[in-house]
Amino acid sequence: MFEVSHPQRAGLLADAPRFGLVTAFFARLRNRDEVRRTRDALSLLTDRELDDIGLCRGDIDRLLH
């Protein structure tokens, strides 16, 4: 008589730490892209517009690093 064994889900669980690294990697890419877009948008503002929101041109890089 044959015994039927069912595959363990351990393979998926064993990969969980790697999925965490992949997720963290893509989160960092998204964050870097968001920071770049924010810096670009703020850089397009005039000094007057920056002053209206309480910033000066030198604050842009300091705030986003």
Backbone as XML, in Angstrom:
<?xml version="1.0"?>
<chain id="A" units="angstrom">
  <residue number="1" name="MET">
    <atom name="N" x="0.836" y="-1.173" z="0.000"/>
    <atom name="CA" x="0.000" y="0.000" z="0.000"/>
    <atom name="C" x="0.887" y="1.246" z="0.000"/>
  </residue>
  <residue number="2" name="PHE">
    <atom name="N" x="0.446" y="2.263" z="-0.709"/>
    <atom name="CA" x="1.208" y="3.508" z="-0.808"/>
    <atom name="C" x="0.716" y="4.514" z="0.223"/>
  </residue>
  <residue number="3" name="GLU">
    <atom name="N" x="1.652" y="5.227" z="0.756"/>
    <atom name="CA" x="1.286" y="6.320" z="1.653"/>
    <atom name="C" x="1.343" y="7.615" z="0.867"/>
  </residue>
  <residue number="4" name="VAL">
    <atom name="N" x="0.345" y="8.413" z="1.031"/>
    <atom name="CA" x="0.318" y="9.708" z="0.355"/>
    <atom name="C" x="0.749" y="10.764" z="1.361"/>
  </residue>
  <residue number="5" name="SER">
    <atom name="N" x="1.797" y="11.447" z="1.019"/>
    <atom name="CA" x="2.222" y="12.531" z="1.908"/>
    <atom name="C" x="1.874" y="13.855" z="1.242"/>
  </residue>
  <residue number="6" name="HIS">
    <atom name="N" x="1.468" y="14.756" z="2.029"/>
    <atom name="CA" x="1.116" y="16.084" z="1.521"/>
    <atom name="C" x="2.307" y="17.007" z="1.701"/>
  </residue>
  <residue number="7" name="PRO">
    <atom name="N" x="2.548" y="17.850" z="0.725"/>
    <atom name="CA" x="3.693" y="18.764" z="0.851"/>
    <atom name="C" x="3.516" y="19.695" z="2.050"/>
  </residue>
  <residue number="8" name="GLN">
    <atom name="N" x="4.591" y="19.921" z="2.713"/>
    <atom name="CA" x="4.573" y="20.820" z="3.865"/>
    <atom name="C" x="4.615" y="22.265" z="3.381"/>
  </residue>
  <residue number="9" name="ARG">
    <atom name="N" x="4.028" y="23.128" z="4.139"/>
    <atom name="CA" x="4.074" y="24.544" z="3.822"/>
    <atom name="C" x="5.355" y="25.170" z="4.353"/>
  </residue>
  <residue number="10" name="ALA">
    <atom name="N" x="6.245" y="24.367" z="4.870"/>
    <atom name="CA" x="7.484" y="24.881" z="5.441"/>
    <atom name="C" x="8.283" y="25.651" z="4.399"/>
  </residue>
  <residue number="11" name="GLY">
    <atom name="N" x="8.169" y="25.266" z="3.135"/>
    <atom name="CA" x="8.885" y="25.974" z="2.083"/>
    <atom name="C" x="8.493" y="27.444" z="2.033"/>
  </residue>
  <residue number="12" name="LEU">
    <atom name="N" x="7.210" y="27.697" z="2.135"/>
    <atom name="CA" x="6.752" y="29.089" z="2.136"/>
    <atom name="C" x="7.211" y="29.806" z="3.395"/>
  </residue>
  <residue number="13" name="LEU">
    <atom name="N" x="7.122" y="29.119" z="4.509"/>
    <atom name="CA" x="7.541" y="29.740" z="5.760"/>
    <atom name="C" x="9.040" y="29.956" z="5.792"/>
  </residue>
  <residue number="14" name="ALA">
    <atom name="N" x="9.780" y="29.051" z="5.180"/>
    <atom name="CA" x="11.231" y="29.193" z="5.141"/>
    <atom name="C" x="11.626" y="30.399" z="4.292"/>
  </residue>
  <residue number="15" name="ASP">
    <atom name="N" x="10.817" y="30.732" z="3.314"/>
    <atom name="CA" x="11.124" y="31.872" z="2.451"/>
    <atom name="C" x="10.688" y="33.203" z="3.053"/>
  </residue>
  <residue number="16" name="ALA">
    <atom name="N" x="9.960" y="33.180" z="4.148"/>
    <atom name="CA" x="9.440" y="34.411" z="4.737"/>
    <atom name="C" x="10.519" y="35.459" z="4.999"/>
  </residue>
  <residue number="17" name="PRO">
    <atom name="N" x="11.677" y="35.087" z="5.567"/>
    <atom name="CA" x="12.697" y="36.124" z="5.781"/>
    <atom name="C" x="13.157" y="36.772" z="4.474"/>
  </residue>
  <residue number="18" name="ARG">
    <atom name="N" x="13.256" y="35.982" z="3.408"/>
    <atom name="CA" x="13.660" y="36.561" z="2.127"/>
    <atom name="C" x="12.584" y="37.490" z="1.588"/>
  </residue>
  <residue number="19" name="PHE">
    <atom name="N" x="11.322" y="37.116" z="1.780"/>
    <atom name="CA" x="10.251" y="38.002" z="1.337"/>
    <atom name="C" x="10.327" y="39.320" z="2.083"/>
  </residue>
  <residue number="20" name="GLY">
    <atom name="N" x="10.703" y="39.266" z="3.347"/>
    <atom name="CA" x="10.860" y="40.488" z="4.133"/>
    <atom name="C" x="11.939" y="41.378" z="3.552"/>
  </residue>
  <residue number="21" name="LEU">
    <atom name="N" x="13.031" y="40.775" z="3.109"/>
    <atom name="CA" x="14.111" y="41.555" z="2.497"/>
    <atom name="C" x="13.660" y="42.168" z="1.177"/>
  </residue>
  <residue number="22" name="VAL">
    <atom name="N" x="12.929" y="41.402" z="0.404"/>
    <atom name="CA" x="12.437" y="41.914" z="-0.885"/>
    <atom name="C" x="11.458" y="43.048" z="-0.651"/>
  </residue>
  <residue number="23" name="THR">
    <atom name="N" x="10.569" y="42.862" z="0.307"/>
    <atom name="CA" x="9.599" y="43.905" z="0.638"/>
    <atom name="C" x="10.311" y="45.166" z="1.110"/>
  </residue>
  <residue number="24" name="ALA">
    <atom name="N" x="11.321" y="44.993" z="1.963"/>
    <atom name="CA" x="12.084" y="46.145" z="2.455"/>
    <atom name="C" x="12.815" y="46.838" z="1.315"/>
  </residue>
  <residue number="25" name="PHE">
    <atom name="N" x="13.358" y="46.059" z="0.393"/>
    <atom name="CA" x="14.064" y="46.628" z="-0.757"/>
    <atom name="C" x="13.126" y="47.511" z="-1.584"/>
  </residue>
  <residue number="26" name="PHE">
    <atom name="N" x="11.944" y="46.990" z="-1.899"/>
    <atom name="CA" x="11.007" y="47.765" z="-2.713"/>
    <atom name="C" x="10.448" y="48.958" z="-1.948"/>
  </residue>
  <residue number="27" name="ALA">
    <atom name="N" x="10.302" y="48.835" z="-0.650"/>
    <atom name="CA" x="9.862" y="49.973" z="0.161"/>
    <atom name="C" x="10.908" y="51.083" z="0.110"/>
  </residue>
  <residue number="28" name="ARG">
    <atom name="N" x="12.180" y="50.701" z="0.173"/>
    <atom name="CA" x="13.250" y="51.704" z="0.084"/>
    <atom name="C" x="13.267" y="52.373" z="-1.279"/>
  </residue>
  <residue number="29" name="LEU">
    <atom name="N" x="13.025" y="51.601" z="-2.342"/>
    <atom name="CA" x="12.960" y="52.195" z="-3.684"/>
    <atom name="C" x="11.808" y="53.188" z="-3.785"/>
  </residue>
  <residue number="30" name="ARG">
    <atom name="N" x="10.648" y="52.798" z="-3.247"/>
    <atom name="CA" x="9.491" y="53.706" z="-3.279"/>
    <atom name="C" x="9.783" y="54.968" z="-2.477"/>
  </residue>
  <residue number="31" name="ASN">
    <atom name="N" x="10.401" y="54.802" z="-1.321"/>
    <atom name="CA" x="10.720" y="55.949" z="-0.482"/>
    <atom name="C" x="11.707" y="56.873" z="-1.191"/>
  </residue>
  <residue number="32" name="ARG">
    <atom name="N" x="12.730" y="56.296" z="-1.794"/>
    <atom name="CA" x="13.727" y="57.105" z="-2.500"/>
    <atom name="C" x="13.082" y="57.884" z="-3.640"/>
  </residue>
  <residue number="33" name="ASP">
    <atom name="N" x="12.159" y="57.228" z="-4.356"/>
    <atom name="CA" x="11.464" y="57.897" z="-5.454"/>
    <atom name="C" x="10.574" y="59.017" z="-4.932"/>
  </residue>
  <residue number="34" name="GLU">
    <atom name="N" x="9.900" y="58.777" z="-3.819"/>
    <atom name="CA" x="9.037" y="59.804" z="-3.226"/>
    <atom name="C" x="9.857" y="61.006" z="-2.760"/>
  </residue>
  <residue number="35" name="VAL">
    <atom name="N" x="11.005" y="60.761" z="-2.150"/>
    <atom name="CA" x="11.882" y="61.850" z="-1.709"/>
    <atom name="C" x="12.357" y="62.653" z="-2.911"/>
  </residue>
  <residue number="36" name="ARG">
    <atom name="N" x="12.724" y="61.963" z="-3.982"/>
    <atom name="CA" x="13.187" y="62.652" z="-5.196"/>
    <atom name="C" x="12.077" y="63.530" z="-5.783"/>
  </residue>
  <residue number="37" name="ARG">
    <atom name="N" x="10.864" y="62.976" z="-5.850"/>
    <atom name="CA" x="9.750" y="63.766" z="-6.395"/>
    <atom name="C" x="9.426" y="64.956" z="-5.514"/>
  </residue>
  <residue number="38" name="THR">
    <atom name="N" x="9.491" y="64.782" z="-4.196"/>
    <atom name="CA" x="9.240" y="65.892" z="-3.270"/>
    <atom name="C" x="10.301" y="66.967" z="-3.431"/>
  </residue>
  <residue number="39" name="ARG">
    <atom name="N" x="11.573" y="66.552" z="-3.511"/>
    <atom name="CA" x="12.668" y="67.513" z="-3.696"/>
    <atom name="C" x="12.491" y="68.277" z="-5.011"/>
  </residue>
  <residue number="40" name="ASP">
    <atom name="N" x="12.137" y="67.564" z="-6.074"/>
    <atom name="CA" x="11.925" y="68.213" z="-7.369"/>
    <atom name="C" x="10.776" y="69.217" z="-7.302"/>
  </residue>
  <residue number="41" name="ALA">
    <atom name="N" x="9.678" y="68.829" z="-6.636"/>
    <atom name="CA" x="8.519" y="69.725" z="-6.534"/>
    <atom name="C" x="8.863" y="70.966" z="-5.714"/>
  </residue>
  <residue number="42" name="LEU">
    <atom name="N" x="9.556" y="70.778" z="-4.598"/>
    <atom name="CA" x="9.932" y="71.932" z="-3.775"/>
    <atom name="C" x="10.928" y="72.831" z="-4.497"/>
  </residue>
  <residue number="43" name="SER">
    <atom name="N" x="11.794" y="72.237" z="-5.280"/>
    <atom name="CA" x="12.790" y="73.029" z="-6.012"/>
    <atom name="C" x="12.150" y="73.920" z="-7.078"/>
  </residue>
  <residue number="44" name="LEU">
    <atom name="N" x="10.982" y="73.528" z="-7.544"/>
    <atom name="CA" x="10.288" y="74.325" z="-8.549"/>
    <atom name="C" x="9.583" y="75.548" z="-7.959"/>
  </residue>
  <residue number="45" name="LEU">
    <atom name="N" x="9.384" y="75.542" z="-6.635"/>
    <atom name="CA" x="8.709" y="76.672" z="-5.991"/>
    <atom name="C" x="9.632" y="77.892" z="-5.937"/>
  </residue>
  <residue number="46" name="THR">
    <atom name="N" x="9.008" y="79.053" z="-5.974"/>
    <atom name="CA" x="9.784" y="80.287" z="-5.827"/>
    <atom name="C" x="10.162" y="80.469" z="-4.363"/>
  </residue>
  <residue number="47" name="ASP">
    <atom name="N" x="11.107" y="81.375" z="-4.107"/>
    <atom name="CA" x="11.490" y="81.653" z="-2.722"/>
    <atom name="C" x="10.300" y="82.153" z="-1.915"/>
  </residue>
  <residue number="48" name="ARG">
    <atom name="N" x="9.442" y="82.922" z="-2.549"/>
    <atom name="CA" x="8.232" y="83.436" z="-1.881"/>
    <atom name="C" x="7.299" y="82.292" z="-1.495"/>
  </residue>
  <residue number="49" name="GLU">
    <atom name="N" x="7.103" y="81.353" z="-2.417"/>
    <atom name="CA" x="6.231" y="80.201" z="-2.136"/>
    <atom name="C" x="6.822" y="79.326" z="-1.018"/>
  </residue>
  <residue number="50" name="LEU">
    <atom name="N" x="8.131" y="79.135" z="-1.046"/>
    <atom name="CA" x="8.777" y="78.381" z="0.024"/>
    <atom name="C" x="8.599" y="79.088" z="1.367"/>
  </residue>
  <residue number="51" name="ASP">
    <atom name="N" x="8.735" y="80.417" z="1.354"/>
    <atom name="CA" x="8.554" y="81.196" z="2.580"/>
    <atom name="C" x="7.123" y="81.060" z="3.111"/>
  </residue>
  <residue number="52" name="ASP">
    <atom name="N" x="6.164" y="80.984" z="2.199"/>
    <atom name="CA" x="4.764" y="80.819" z="2.605"/>
    <atom name="C" x="4.535" y="79.519" z="3.373"/>
  </residue>
  <residue number="53" name="ILE">
    <atom name="N" x="5.312" y="78.494" z="3.084"/>
    <atom name="CA" x="5.144" y="77.227" z="3.801"/>
    <atom name="C" x="6.226" y="77.045" z="4.881"/>
  </residue>
  <residue number="54" name="GLY">
    <atom name="N" x="6.939" y="78.124" z="5.165"/>
    <atom name="CA" x="7.895" y="78.106" z="6.266"/>
    <atom name="C" x="9.241" y="77.481" z="5.951"/>
  </residue>
  <residue number="55" name="LEU">
    <atom name="N" x="9.609" y="77.470" z="4.677"/>
    <atom name="CA" x="10.893" y="76.894" z="4.271"/>
    <atom name="C" x="11.729" y="77.919" z="3.527"/>
  </residue>
  <residue number="56" name="CYS">
    <atom name="N" x="13.010" y="77.661" z="3.486"/>
    <atom name="CA" x="13.877" y="78.422" z="2.598"/>
    <atom name="C" x="14.571" y="77.416" z="1.695"/>
  </residue>
  <residue number="57" name="ARG">
    <atom name="N" x="15.200" y="77.881" z="0.655"/>
    <atom name="CA" x="15.802" y="76.988" z="-0.333"/>
    <atom name="C" x="16.801" y="76.010" z="0.314"/>
  </residue>
  <residue number="58" name="GLY">
    <atom name="N" x="17.548" y="76.473" z="1.292"/>
    <atom name="CA" x="18.516" y="75.603" z="1.951"/>
    <atom name="C" x="17.899" y="74.500" z="2.787"/>
  </residue>
  <residue number="59" name="ASP">
    <atom name="N" x="16.619" y="74.645" z="3.121"/>
    <atom name="CA" x="15.935" y="73.616" z="3.927"/>
    <atom name="C" x="15.612" y="72.357" z="3.122"/>
  </residue>
  <residue number="60" name="ILE">
    <atom name="N" x="15.507" y="72.487" z="1.818"/>
    <atom name="CA" x="15.028" y="71.369" z="0.998"/>
    <atom name="C" x="15.915" y="70.143" z="1.173"/>
  </residue>
  <residue number="61" name="ASP">
    <atom name="N" x="17.204" y="70.265" z="0.925"/>
    <atom name="CA" x="18.089" y="69.101" z="1.038"/>
    <atom name="C" x="18.231" y="68.641" z="2.482"/>
  </residue>
  <residue number="62" name="ARG">
    <atom name="N" x="18.278" y="69.596" z="3.402"/>
    <atom name="CA" x="18.428" y="69.232" z="4.816"/>
    <atom name="C" x="17.246" y="68.424" z="5.312"/>
  </residue>
  <residue number="63" name="LEU">
    <atom name="N" x="16.039" y="68.777" z="4.901"/>
    <atom name="CA" x="14.849" y="68.090" z="5.365"/>
    <atom name="C" x="14.695" y="66.697" z="4.745"/>
  </residue>
  <residue number="64" name="LEU">
    <atom name="N" x="15.215" y="66.535" z="3.547"/>
    <atom name="CA" x="14.969" y="65.294" z="2.816"/>
    <atom name="C" x="16.139" y="64.312" z="2.877"/>
  </residue>
  <residue number="65" name="HIS">
    <atom name="N" x="17.071" y="64.554" z="3.758"/>
    <atom name="CA" x="18.173" y="63.598" z="3.893"/>
    <atom name="C" x="18.042" y="62.826" z="5.153"/>
  </residue>
</chain>
